[in-house]
């Protein structure tokens, strides 16, 4: 993961940006303040080996804009439905073949929050996007990165996400940040020199070579049999059951005890409780029949 606020001149800085990306083997790069608009076709921004996704300012204002460059062999899907005209963000969904069970996808959010922006609006937008993405992919990892300026991040860190950039990126301030829930999967971000004449330094976060995750295991669980033949026999037994002794009882407590003991005995006979082996992360509703 790489991010840089290039403060305009994307076309003039494309060669230097390409050199940085290739030199560091970057898979996904977030670029803020691209200063692009509809008059600049994506073809002139081409960086060999990368696919560019843009979200330019469309209200006529100068500056701003965000772009994400994805290495051509990285399976990434743009989540256009999460984008809004009110804020400058761009969302990607990454899934590599044979991802670990505890991390099914990675949601990447590229953010540019201008100094004069409405912090509450940006925060609510980010949280809503994360809620939408994780509802569909509950085991997704999250990486939200970009230029946040002075955005109050209490709501993001309570999500919970952790801000992992610890060195200044513009003078003595940390304006370019990375919020993630995958701290154990990546090394500590490294602050690089600025791209071109930008006054923001770039940041790169690389996967950890020593990342460890909890390996799953099989567990033994007690479940009642769901055999279809047993269910049919149970239904037949209930239809032919003589409840006369129950109706002849005088005590309500005796009736209740008779009813439950009769039903339990029939269940144990036709659909006995079995001990089965299943994977520890399996959901209760995931059955062989399902």
C-alpha positions in Angstrom: 0.0 0.0 0.0 1.4 3.4 -1.0 0.0 6.9 -0.7 1.2 10.3 -1.7 -0.3 13.8 -1.9 1.3 15.1 -5.1 -0.3 18.5 -5.0 -1.1 18.8 -8.7 0.7 18.2 -11.9 -0.1 14.5 -12.2 0.9 14.4 -15.8 4.2 16.2 -15.1 4.9 13.8 -12.1 3.8 10.6 -13.7 7.3 9.5 -14.7 8.6 10.1 -11.2 5.6 8.4 -9.6 6.0 5.4 -11.9 9.6 5.1 -10.8 8.7 5.1 -7.2 5.9 2.5 -7.7 8.1 0.1 -9.7 11.1 0.5 -7.4 9.0 -0.4 -4.3 6.9 -3.1 -6.0 3.6 -1.3 -5.1 0.4 -3.2 -5.7 -2.1 -0.4 -4.7 -1.3 3.3 -4.6 -3.5 6.1 -3.4 -2.8 9.6 -4.8 -4.5 12.7 -3.5 -4.7 16.3 -4.8 -4.4 15.1 -8.4 -5.8 18.4 -9.8 -7.5 16.4 -12.6 -10.7 17.1 -14.4 -12.7 15.9 -17.4 -10.5 17.7 -19.8 -7.6 15.3 -19.0 -8.1 11.8 -20.5 -6.8 8.9 -18.5 -4.7 7.8 -21.5 -2.2 10.6 -20.8 -1.8 9.5 -17.2 -0.8 5.9 -18.2 1.8 4.3 -15.9 3.0 1.0 -17.4 1.7 -2.0 -15.4 -1.0 0.0 -13.6 -4.7 0.6 -14.0 -5.8 4.1 -12.9 -9.1 4.8 -11.2 -10.1 8.5 -10.8 -12.5 10.5 -8.8 -12.0 14.1 -9.9 -13.7 17.2 -8.6 -16.8 17.8 -10.6 -18.0 21.1 -9.2 -15.5 23.3 -11.1 -13.3 23.9 -8.1 -9.5 23.8 -8.7 -7.2 21.4 -6.8 -8.4 18.3 -5.0 -9.2 14.9 -6.5 -8.2 11.4 -5.6 -6.9 8.5 -7.7 -6.0 4.9 -7.1 -3.5 3.0 -9.2 -3.8 -0.8 -9.1 -1.1 -3.2 -10.4 -2.6 -4.9 -13.5 -2.3 -8.4 -12.1 -4.0 -7.5 -8.7 -7.6 -8.6 -8.6 -9.3 -5.3 -7.5 -12.9 -4.1 -8.0 -14.0 -0.5 -7.8 -17.0 0.0 -5.5 -18.6 2.9 -7.4 -21.8 2.5 -5.4 -20.0 3.8 -2.2 -18.8 7.0 -3.8 -20.6 10.3 -3.2 -20.4 13.7 -4.8 -20.2 15.4 -1.4 -16.8 14.0 -0.5 -13.6 13.0 -2.2 -13.1 9.3 -1.7 -12.6 6.2 -3.9 -13.3 2.6 -2.7 -11.8 -0.7 -3.9 -12.4 -4.3 -3.0 -9.4 -6.6 -3.1 -9.5 -10.4 -3.0 -6.5 -12.6 -3.8 -7.1 -16.3 -4.6 -6.8 -18.5 -1.5 -7.2 -15.8 1.1 -7.1 -17.1 4.7 -10.4 -17.9 6.2 -10.1 -15.2 8.8 -9.6 -12.5 6.1 -11.9 -13.0 3.1 -11.4 -9.6 1.4 -9.6 -6.3 1.9 -11.6 -3.0 1.6 -9.4 -0.1 0.5 -10.6 3.5 0.9 -8.7 6.4 -0.6 -9.6 9.7 1.0 -8.8 13.3 0.5 -10.3 15.6 3.2 -9.6 19.2 2.4 -8.7 21.6 5.2 -12.1 23.4 4.9 -14.2 20.2 4.6 -17.0 19.2 6.9 -15.3 16.7 9.2 -18.6 15.2 10.4 -19.8 14.6 6.9 -16.5 12.9 5.9 -16.5 10.8 9.0 -20.1 9.6 8.6 -19.4 8.9 4.9 -16.4 6.7 5.8 -18.3 4.8 8.5 -21.3 4.2 6.3 -19.1 2.9 3.5 -17.3 0.5 5.9 -20.7 -0.7 7.3 -22.0 -1.3 3.8 -18.9 -3.2 2.7 -18.5 -5.3 5.8 -22.2 -6.3 5.8 -21.6 -8.0 2.5 -18.1 -9.2 3.5 -18.1 -9.7 7.3 -14.5 -11.0 7.5 -13.0 -8.2 5.4 -9.8 -6.4 6.3 -9.9 -2.6 6.2 -7.4 0.0 5.0 -8.4 3.6 4.8 -5.6 5.9 3.7 -5.0 9.3 2.3 -4.7 13.0 3.3 -7.0 13.6 6.2 -5.6 17.0 7.2 -7.0 17.8 10.7 -9.9 15.3 10.6 -11.0 14.3 14.1 -10.7 10.5 14.1 -12.3 9.4 17.4 -15.1 7.7 15.5 -12.7 5.9 13.2 -10.4 4.6 16.0 -13.6 3.4 17.8 -14.7 1.4 14.8 -12.2 0.0 15.7 -9.4 1.0 13.4 -5.8 1.9 14.3 -3.9 4.8 12.8 -0.4 3.4 12.0 1.6 6.3 10.5 3.8 7.6 13.3 6.2 10.0 11.5 5.4 13.5 10.2 4.4 13.7 6.5 4.1 17.5 6.1 6.6 19.5 8.2 5.9 18.4 11.8 2.4 17.2 11.3 1.0 13.8 10.4 -1.6 14.6 7.7 -1.3 11.5 5.5 -2.6 8.6 7.6 -3.5 4.9 7.3 -6.4 3.5 9.4 -6.6 -0.3 9.4 -7.7 -3.3 11.4 -4.9 -5.5 9.9 -1.9 -4.2 12.0 -0.5 -7.7 12.4 -0.4 -8.3 8.7 1.8 -5.3 7.8 5.1 -3.9 8.8 5.2 -0.4 10.3 4.7 2.2 7.5 7.8 3.8 6.1 7.8 7.5 5.3 9.5 8.2 1.9 10.7 11.4 0.2 8.1 13.6 -1.5 7.1 13.0 -5.1 8.2 15.9 -7.3 8.0 19.3 -5.5 5.0 18.3 -3.3 5.4 19.4 0.3 3.9 16.1 1.5 6.1 13.1 2.0 4.9 9.7 0.6 4.1 6.7 2.8 4.4 3.0 2.0 3.1 0.0 4.1 4.4 -3.4 3.1 3.0 -6.9 4.1 4.8 -8.5 7.0 7.0 -11.5 6.1 6.4 -12.8 9.6 2.7 -12.3 9.8 1.0 -14.9 11.9 -2.7 -15.8 12.2 -4.6 -18.1 14.3 -5.0 -21.5 12.6 -8.4 -23.0 12.7 -9.2 -26.4 14.2 -12.0 -28.9 14.2 -14.2 -29.1 17.2 -16.8 -31.7 18.4 -20.4 -30.4 18.6 -23.5 -32.0 19.9 -26.4 -31.7 17.4 -29.7 -33.4 16.9 -30.0 -35.6 13.9 -31.6 -34.0 10.8 -32.3 -37.2 9.0 -35.2 -36.8 6.7 -36.4 -40.4 7.2 -36.2 -39.9 11.0 -38.4 -36.8 10.6 -40.9 -38.7 8.6 -41.1 -41.5 11.2 -41.4 -38.9 14.0 -44.3 -37.3 12.2 -46.0 -40.6 11.7 -45.5 -41.5 15.5 -47.0 -38.2 16.5 -50.1 -38.6 14.3 -50.8 -42.1 15.8 -50.0 -41.2 19.4 -52.8 -41.8 21.9 -53.0 -38.8 24.2 -55.9 -40.2 26.3 -53.8 -40.8 29.5 -52.8 -37.1 29.4 -56.4 -35.8 29.2 -57.4 -38.1 32.1 -54.8 -36.5 34.5 -56.1 -34.1 37.1 -53.0 -32.1 37.8 -51.7 -29.5 35.2 -48.1 -30.1 36.3 -48.6 -33.9 35.6 -50.0 -33.0 32.2 -47.0 -30.8 31.3 -44.5 -33.4 32.5 -46.3 -36.2 30.6 -46.3 -34.1 27.4 -42.7 -33.1 27.5 -41.4 -36.5 28.5 -43.4 -38.1 25.6 -42.2 -35.6 23.0 -38.5 -35.9 24.3 -38.6 -39.7 24.2 -39.9 -39.6 20.6 -37.3 -37.1 19.5 -34.4 -39.1 21.1 -35.7 -42.3 19.4 -36.2 -41.0 15.9 -33.8 -38.0 15.8 -31.1 -38.8 18.4 -28.4 -36.3 19.5 -25.2 -36.9 17.6 -21.6 -35.7 18.2 -20.3 -34.3 15.0 -17.0 -32.7 13.9 -17.0 -29.2 12.4 -14.7 -26.3 11.7 -14.5 -23.8 14.5 -15.6 -20.8 12.4 -18.6 -22.5 10.8 -21.8 -20.6 11.4 -24.7 -22.4 13.1 -26.9 -22.2 10.0 -24.3 -23.7 7.6 -25.5 -27.3 7.4 -25.0 -30.1 4.9 -28.6 -29.5 3.7 -28.0 -25.7 3.4 
